[in-house]
């Protein structure tokens, strides 16, 4: 069978048919969720049939392919019947098992022998167990894939990636007689992948054509058959690892669902207002449908690449392949769950205070922080505001005096992407970072409108004056109560000058922990309503240091830009890996201590 007739023809025909049918569905108006599920399932079935029918096959393979098609249609019809509220709850699952039995009964497709690990050229004959193993294999994979149905676009994306993986394996390693890769792999994988790819033409959003349980069950059944005929049989390791990796997201989704049912006391988690699937979990973390589907498909694509890498290393000893898998797979899962937390959107109701590594953080937005500060000024009483970045949190953990100061501050904001990521990791409701630089600028705008007078203390000679000029140009009407660089010798004289100026806001840029210690020693005697430690903010506002590009700020890489401008700050980066390790230890401790059920 040539590449054109075995791959391009069935794949191209199936993709075009599915694409055109999806365009037709999207131009016929709103049909509702039920209608889209039915239409998507039928479109997928018609595209598959068209692709496989267009494939020229030898006579001995035509019968096998027709049996597989018939069994797949049975799975589809049983699922559609159940979706209409007919039949019994177990009906769709039973149909999958019966379809697998039909394939085993009427075709020679089955796992008959398996290579014994670590023993060269030694194979185990499954004998009478072969039909049972094959049925469990196909049905199990079909049920796993079917569980991804509630998320439109996900099942079609998984089908595309998995089918492409088995196609590449067949094209690169399928000629080896010991691999026992069936010639059916090429047309079946191409038609299935093409049909799923055509369905993806509607996108990954909530309006994407979905397959419903019937269509998802059919795709899962065909992927189960494809995993049977396209898996390399001459290595026990890849016999299991290849299909598991090619269908990693359905497997992970099933594991997550089982965990959620167990934590809910074997009840449906949805009844207890809990996430049931990975898609539900991402939705509850504020991921839009398209972003969550894309994240899950990215994880699946990574696992498919790992599977192809293992196939490419098929001659490498089993131990080395196992070590490679043990390294790469947990890395992908860790990155996925980290992204699912740190990229989450958090809605805060009523603010509140949380703790990260023992340091309190107020869960406030910029607007809420400014409102709190405005209230501090209106009260006329002295208040201490602390902007907590990664280095500040680590210093507070190492210096009891600083930790005590921070714990008694009137407002502590999350200054830095690292702090925000840590909050997401711990499921803490911190809505956004409130950095010292931006807080100074926004507070200057508030001061100009309300007639408040700030005092600027700190930084190198001339820097505070330049920053003051810029703030006044940005905020016409802003009055500066006074200026003082950070290279003073007589602290009492500085305190007297601030008292005489009587500002409403005092910016202190002396660096952590010196600025916090200065504020705490004098803020009651100073009588300034708001004292705020701002680190190197004057350097940035004055233009002495350039602000990182917006894309770096959004990506949380502003610290890297700062180090590039000031290489002397490089030793301070040691706080970052220590912070990551501390967060990892704390996350592990909290996960271990989490109750099994509520």
C-alpha positions in Angstrom: 0.0 0.0 0.0 1.5 3.3 -1.1 1.7 6.4 1.0 -0.7 8.3 -1.2 -3.4 5.6 -1.3 -2.9 4.5 2.3 -2.5 7.9 4.1 -3.1 11.0 1.9 -6.3 9.7 0.2 -8.3 8.5 3.3 -7.0 11.4 5.5 -7.7 14.1 2.9 -11.2 12.8 2.0 -12.2 12.5 5.7 -10.8 16.0 6.5 -12.5 17.7 3.6 -15.9 16.0 4.3 -15.8 16.8 8.0 -14.7 20.4 7.3 -17.6 20.9 4.8 -20.1 19.4 7.1 -19.0 21.6 10.0 -19.3 24.7 7.8 -22.8 23.6 6.9 -23.6 23.2 10.6 -22.4 26.6 11.4 -24.4 28.3 8.7 -27.7 26.7 9.5 -28.3 28.8 12.7 -28.4 27.9 16.4 -29.3 24.2 17.0 -28.6 24.0 20.7 -26.2 21.8 22.5 -28.1 18.5 21.9 -28.3 19.4 18.2 -24.6 20.2 17.9 -23.7 16.9 19.6 -25.9 14.9 17.2 -24.7 16.8 14.2 -21.0 16.5 15.2 -21.3 12.8 15.8 -22.9 12.2 12.5 -20.5 14.5 10.7 -17.6 12.5 12.2 -19.2 9.2 11.2 -19.8 10.3 7.6 -16.3 11.7 7.2 -14.8 8.4 8.5 -16.9 6.4 6.2 -16.0 8.5 3.2 -12.3 8.3 4.0 -12.3 4.6 4.5 -14.4 3.9 1.4 -12.0 5.9 -0.8 -9.1 3.7 0.3 -8.1 0.9 -2.0 -7.4 -2.2 0.2 -6.4 -5.8 -0.5 -9.3 -8.2 -0.3 -8.3 -9.8 3.0 -8.3 -6.4 4.7 -11.6 -5.2 3.4 -13.6 -7.6 5.7 -11.6 -6.5 8.8 -12.2 -2.9 8.0 -16.0 -3.4 7.4 -16.3 -5.2 10.8 -14.5 -2.4 12.5 -16.8 0.2 10.8 -19.9 -1.8 11.7 -18.8 -2.1 15.4 -18.0 1.6 15.5 -21.5 2.5 14.1 -23.1 0.3 16.8 -21.2 2.2 19.5 -22.3 5.5 18.0 -26.0 4.5 17.8 -26.0 3.2 21.3 -24.5 6.4 22.6 -27.0 8.6 20.6 -29.9 6.5 21.9 -28.8 6.9 25.5 -28.3 10.7 25.0 -32.0 10.9 24.0 -32.8 9.6 27.5 -33.7 6.1 26.2 -32.4 2.8 27.5 -30.4 2.0 30.6 -27.4 3.9 32.1 -25.0 1.1 31.3 -26.2 0.8 27.7 -23.5 2.8 26.0 -20.7 1.1 27.9 -22.1 -2.3 27.1 -22.2 -1.4 23.4 -18.5 -0.7 23.5 -17.8 -4.1 25.1 -20.0 -5.9 22.5 -18.3 -4.0 19.7 -14.9 -5.1 21.0 -16.1 -8.7 21.2 -17.4 -8.4 17.6 -13.9 -7.3 16.4 -12.2 -10.1 18.3 -14.7 -12.7 17.1 -14.8 -11.9 13.4 -11.2 -10.7 12.7 -7.8 -12.0 13.6 -6.9 -8.7 15.3 -5.7 -9.3 18.8 -2.6 -9.2 21.0 -1.4 -12.8 20.8 2.2 -12.5 22.0 4.3 -10.0 24.1 8.0 -9.7 24.4 9.3 -10.4 27.9 11.1 -7.4 29.3 14.9 -7.7 29.7 15.1 -11.0 27.9 16.3 -10.9 24.3 14.1 -12.7 21.7 11.8 -14.2 24.4 8.1 -13.9 23.8 5.1 -14.9 25.9 2.1 -16.5 24.2 -1.1 -15.2 25.7 -3.1 -18.2 24.4 -6.7 -18.2 25.6 -6.1 -14.9 27.3 -5.5 -13.1 24.1 -9.3 -12.4 23.3 -10.0 -11.2 26.8 -6.9 -8.9 26.9 -7.9 -7.5 23.5 -11.5 -6.8 24.5 -10.3 -5.1 27.8 -7.7 -3.1 25.8 -10.2 -1.7 23.2 -13.1 -1.1 25.7 -10.9 0.5 28.3 -9.3 3.0 25.9 -12.7 3.8 24.4 -14.2 4.6 27.8 -11.2 6.8 28.7 -11.6 8.8 25.5 -15.4 9.1 26.0 -14.9 10.7 29.4 -13.4 13.8 27.6 -16.7 14.5 25.7 -18.2 17.3 27.9 -15.5 19.7 26.6 -16.2 20.7 23.0 -13.1 20.4 20.8 -11.1 18.3 23.2 -12.1 14.8 21.9 -11.5 15.9 18.3 -8.1 17.3 19.2 -7.1 14.2 21.1 -8.2 12.0 18.2 -6.1 14.1 15.8 -3.0 13.9 18.0 -3.3 10.2 18.9 -4.1 9.1 15.3 -1.1 11.1 14.0 1.1 9.5 16.6 0.2 5.9 15.5 0.5 6.9 11.9 4.1 8.1 12.4 4.9 5.0 14.3 3.6 2.8 11.5 5.4 4.8 8.9 8.8 4.7 10.7 8.7 1.3 12.5 5.8 -0.6 11.0 7.9 -2.5 8.4 9.7 -4.6 11.1 8.0 -8.0 11.1 8.4 -8.3 14.9 6.5 -5.1 15.4 3.3 -6.8 14.1 1.8 -3.5 12.9 -1.2 -4.2 10.8 -1.6 -2.7 7.3 -4.9 -1.3 8.6 -3.1 1.2 10.7 -2.4 3.6 7.8 -5.9 4.0 6.4 -7.6 3.8 9.7 -5.3 6.2 11.4 -5.4 8.6 8.4 -9.2 8.6 8.2 -9.7 9.0 11.9 -7.1 11.8 12.2 -8.5 13.5 9.1 -12.1 13.4 10.4 -11.1 14.8 13.8 -8.9 17.5 12.2 -11.9 18.5 10.0 -14.1 18.8 13.2 -11.4 21.1 14.7 -12.2 23.6 11.9 -14.9 25.0 14.2 -12.2 26.0 16.7 -11.7 25.2 20.4 -14.3 27.6 21.8 -17.6 26.7 23.5 -19.4 26.9 20.1 -17.1 24.2 18.6 -18.8 21.2 17.2 -18.9 18.6 19.9 -19.3 14.8 19.5 -21.5 13.9 22.5 -21.1 10.7 24.3 -22.1 8.7 21.3 -19.5 10.4 18.9 -16.8 10.4 21.6 -17.4 6.7 22.3 -17.1 6.0 18.6 -13.8 7.9 18.3 -12.6 6.2 21.5 -13.5 2.8 20.1 -11.6 3.5 16.9 -8.6 4.8 18.8 -8.7 1.6 20.9 -8.6 -0.5 17.7 -5.9 1.8 16.3 -3.8 1.3 19.5 -4.3 -2.5 19.0 -3.2 -2.7 15.4 -0.6 0.1 15.5 1.3 -0.6 18.7 4.7 -2.1 18.4 4.3 -5.7 19.7 8.0 -6.6 19.8 8.7 -4.7 23.0 6.6 -5.1 26.2 7.6 -1.6 27.3 6.2 0.2 24.2 3.2 -2.1 24.0 1.9 -0.4 27.1 3.8 3.0 27.1 2.9 3.9 23.5 -0.9 3.9 23.8 -0.8 5.3 27.3 1.3 8.3 26.1 -0.8 8.7 22.9 -3.9 8.9 25.1 -2.3 10.5 28.1 -4.9 13.2 28.7 -7.9 10.7 28.8 -5.8 8.5 31.2 -5.0 11.5 33.4 -8.6 12.7 33.3 -9.8 9.2 34.4 -7.3 9.3 37.3 -8.4 12.7 38.3 -12.1 11.7 38.1 -11.4 8.7 40.3 -9.6 10.9 42.8 -12.5 13.4 42.9 -15.1 10.6 43.4 -13.0 9.2 46.3 -12.6 12.6 47.9 -16.4 13.1 47.6 -17.1 9.9 49.5 -17.9 7.9 46.2 -20.6 10.5 45.4 -20.8 12.5 42.2 -18.5 15.5 42.9 -20.8 17.8 41.1 -23.5 17.2 43.8 -21.0 18.7 46.3 -20.1 21.6 44.0 -16.7 20.1 43.1 -14.9 19.6 39.9 -15.5 16.3 38.2 -13.1 16.4 35.3 -9.9 18.2 34.4 -12.0 20.6 32.3 -14.2 21.4 35.2 -11.1 22.0 37.4 -9.7 24.5 34.9 -13.0 26.2 34.5 -13.3 26.7 38.2 -9.8 28.3 38.2 -11.1 30.9 35.7 -9.8 29.4 32.5 -11.9 30.2 29.5 -13.0 27.2 27.5 -10.6 27.8 24.7 -7.6 28.3 27.0 -8.4 25.1 29.0 -8.8 23.0 25.9 -5.6 24.4 24.4 -3.7 23.6 27.6 -5.0 20.0 27.7 -4.1 19.5 24.1 -0.6 21.0 24.6 -0.1 18.4 27.4 -1.3 15.7 25.0 1.0 16.9 22.2 4.0 16.8 24.6 3.2 13.2 25.6 2.8 12.2 22.0 6.3 13.6 21.3 7.7 11.6 24.3 6.0 8.5 22.8 7.7 9.1 19.4 11.0 9.7 21.1 10.8 6.3 22.9 9.9 4.7 19.6 13.0 6.3 18.0 15.1 4.9 20.9 13.6 1.4 20.5 17.1 -0.2 20.4 18.1 1.5 23.6 18.0 -0.8 26.7 14.8 -1.0 28.6 16.2 0.5 31.7 17.3 3.7 29.9 13.9 4.1 28.2 12.2 3.6 31.6 14.4 6.3 33.2 13.7 8.7 30.3 10.0 8.2 30.7 10.2 8.6 34.5 12.0 11.9 33.9 9.9 13.4 31.1 6.4 12.4 32.1 6.4 13.8 35.6 7.9 17.0 34.3 5.0 17.5 31.9 2.4 16.7 34.6 4.1 19.1 37.1 4.2 21.9 34.5 0.5 21.3 33.6 -0.7 21.5 37.2 1.6 24.5 37.9 0.1 26.3 34.9 -3.4 25.3 35.9 -2.8 27.2 39.2 -0.5 30.1 38.4 -2.4 31.1 35.2 -5.7 30.9 37.0 -8.0 33.9 37.2 -9.0 34.6 40.8 -12.1 36.5 41.8 -11.9 38.1 45.3 -14.9 38.9 47.3 -14.3 41.3 50.2 -10.5 41.1 50.1 -8.9 39.5 53.1 -5.5 38.6 54.3 -3.6 35.4 53.4 -0.2 34.0 54.2 2.7 32.9 51.9 5.5 31.2 53.8 4.4 32.8 57.0 4.3 36.3 55.5 0.8 38.0 55.4 -0.4 39.3 52.1 -3.5 41.4 51.6 -5.7 40.1 48.7 -6.3 43.5 47.1 -6.3 45.0 43.6 -4.7 48.3 42.8 -8.0 50.1 43.2 -8.7 48.4 46.6 -5.2 49.2 47.8 -5.6 52.9 46.8 -9.0 53.0 48.6 -7.4 51.6 51.8 -4.6 54.1 51.6 -7.1 56.9 51.0 -8.9 55.8 54.2 -5.6 55.7 56.1 -4.9 59.4 55.1 -8.5 60.4 56.0 -8.0 58.9 59.5 -4.9 61.0 60.2 -3.3 58.2 62.1 0.1 56.8 61.1 0.1 53.6 59.0 2.8 51.4 57.5 2.5 49.9 54.0 4.8 47.1 52.8 5.1 45.8 49.2 6.2 42.2 49.4 8.3 40.8 46.6 10.2 37.5 46.6 13.3 38.8 48.2 11.2 40.6 50.9 9.4 37.4 51.7 12.6 35.4 51.9 14.3 38.1 54.1 11.3 38.1 56.4 11.6 34.3 56.8 15.3 34.7 57.8 15.1 37.8 60.0 12.6 37.7 62.9 12.7 41.5 63.3 11.6 42.1 59.7 8.9 39.4 59.9 7.5 41.0 63.0 7.4 44.4 61.2 5.6 42.9 58.2 3.1 41.1 60.4 2.1 44.3 62.0 1.9 46.4 58.8 -1.5 47.9 58.0 -1.3 46.9 54.3 0.9 44.3 52.6 0.7 44.0 48.8 1.9 41.3 46.5 4.8 43.0 44.6 6.1 40.6 41.9 5.0 37.8 39.6 6.7 35.2 41.9 4.5 36.2 44.8 1.4 36.0 42.6 2.3 32.6 41.3 2.9 31.3 44.8 -0.6 32.6 45.8 -2.1 30.7 42.8 -0.2 27.6 43.7 -1.7 27.6 47.2 -5.2 28.5 45.9 -5.0 31.9 47.7 -7.3 34.6 46.4 -4.7 37.2 45.5 -6.2 38.9 42.4 -3.2 40.8 41.0 0.3 42.1 41.7 0.4 45.5 43.3 4.0 46.7 42.7 5.8 49.5 44.4 6.5 51.4 41.2 2.9 51.4 40.0 1.6 52.1 43.4 3.8 55.2 43.7 2.4 56.5 40.3 -1.2 55.7 41.1 -0.9 57.2 44.6 0.6 60.3 43.0 -2.5 60.7 40.8 -4.7 60.3 43.9 -2.6 62.8 45.8 -2.9 65.4 43.0 -6.7 65.0 42.9 -7.1 65.1 46.7 -4.5 67.7 47.6 -2.2 65.2 49.4 1.5 66.1 49.6 4.1 63.3 49.4 7.6 63.4 50.7 10.3 61.5 48.8 13.2 59.9 50.8 15.9 57.7 49.5 17.9 56.7 46.4 21.1 58.4 45.1 21.5 62.2 45.2 19.4 63.8 42.5 17.3 60.7 41.7 14.4 61.6 44.1 14.3 65.1 42.7 14.1 63.8 39.1 11.4 61.4 40.1 9.5 64.2 41.8 9.7 66.3 38.6 8.3 63.5 36.5 5.5 62.7 38.9 4.5 66.4 38.8 4.5 66.4 35.0 2.4 63.3 34.9 0.0 64.7 37.6 -0.5 68.4 37.2 -1.3 70.1 40.6 0.7 67.6 42.6 2.6 69.3 45.4 5.8 67.7 46.8 6.2 68.2 50.5 10.0 67.6 50.5 13.0 65.6 49.2 15.9 63.8 50.7 18.4 61.4 49.2 19.3 58.2 51.0 22.9 59.1 51.7 22.3 61.0 55.0 24.3 60.7 58.2 22.0 62.5 60.7 18.8 60.5 60.9 17.3 62.7 63.6 17.7 65.7 61.3 15.9 63.9 58.5 13.1 63.0 60.9 12.8 66.6 62.0 12.7 67.8 58.3 9.8 65.4 57.6 7.9 66.5 60.7 8.3 70.1 59.6 7.0 69.3 56.1 3.9 67.5 57.5 3.3 65.3 54.4 0.4 62.9 54.1 2.5 60.3 52.3 6.1 59.3 52.9 7.9 57.3 50.2 11.0 55.6 51.7 13.5 54.1 49.1 16.3 52.7 51.3 16.1 49.0 50.3 14.8 46.0 52.3 15.1 45.8 55.3 16.6 49.2 56.0 13.6 51.1 54.8 11.1 49.0 56.9 13.3 49.4 60.0 13.5 53.2 59.5 9.7 53.5 59.1 9.0 51.3 62.1 11.4 53.3 64.3 9.9 56.7 63.5 6.5 56.4 61.9 4.6 57.2 65.1 6.8 60.2 65.9 6.6 61.4 62.3 2.8 61.4 62.4 2.6 60.7 58.6 -0.7 58.9 57.8 0.9 56.6 55.2 4.6 55.5 55.2 5.5 53.2 52.2 8.7 51.4 51.5 9.3 51.3 47.8 12.8 49.9 47.2 14.2 51.0 43.8 11.1 52.7 42.5 12.7 56.2 42.3 15.4 54.8 40.0 12.7 53.5 37.6 10.5 56.5 37.7 13.4 58.9 37.2 14.6 57.0 34.2 17.9 56.0 35.8 16.7 52.5 35.2 14.5 51.5 32.2 11.2 49.8 33.0 10.9 46.3 31.5 8.8 46.0 28.3 5.1 45.3 28.9 5.3 41.7 27.6 8.1 41.0 30.2 6.0 42.5 32.9 3.0 40.4 32.0 5.2 37.3 31.7 6.6 37.9 35.2 10.2 38.5 33.8 10.6 42.1 35.0 13.3 40.9 37.6 15.4 39.5 34.7 15.3 42.9 32.9 16.3 44.6 36.1 19.3 42.3 36.6 20.4 42.8 33.0 20.5 46.6 33.7 22.1 46.1 37.2 24.4 43.1 37.2 25.4 43.8 40.8 21.9 42.6 41.7 22.8 39.1 40.4 23.5 37.7 43.9 20.0 38.7 44.9 18.7 36.2 42.4 19.7 33.4 44.9 16.5 34.3 46.7 14.5 33.0 43.7 15.6 29.3 43.7 15.3 29.3 47.5 11.8 30.7 47.2 10.9 28.1 44.6 12.2 25.3 46.9 10.4 26.7 49.9 7.1 26.9 47.9 7.6 23.3 46.7 8.2 22.0 50.2 5.1 23.9 51.5 3.0 22.7 48.6 4.0 19.1 49.3 3.3 19.5 53.0 -0.2 20.9 52.3 -1.0 18.2 49.8 0.0 15.5 52.2 -2.1 17.0 55.0 -5.2 17.6 52.8 -8.2 15.6 54.1 -9.3 12.7 51.9 -12.9 13.9 51.9 -15.1 16.7 53.3 
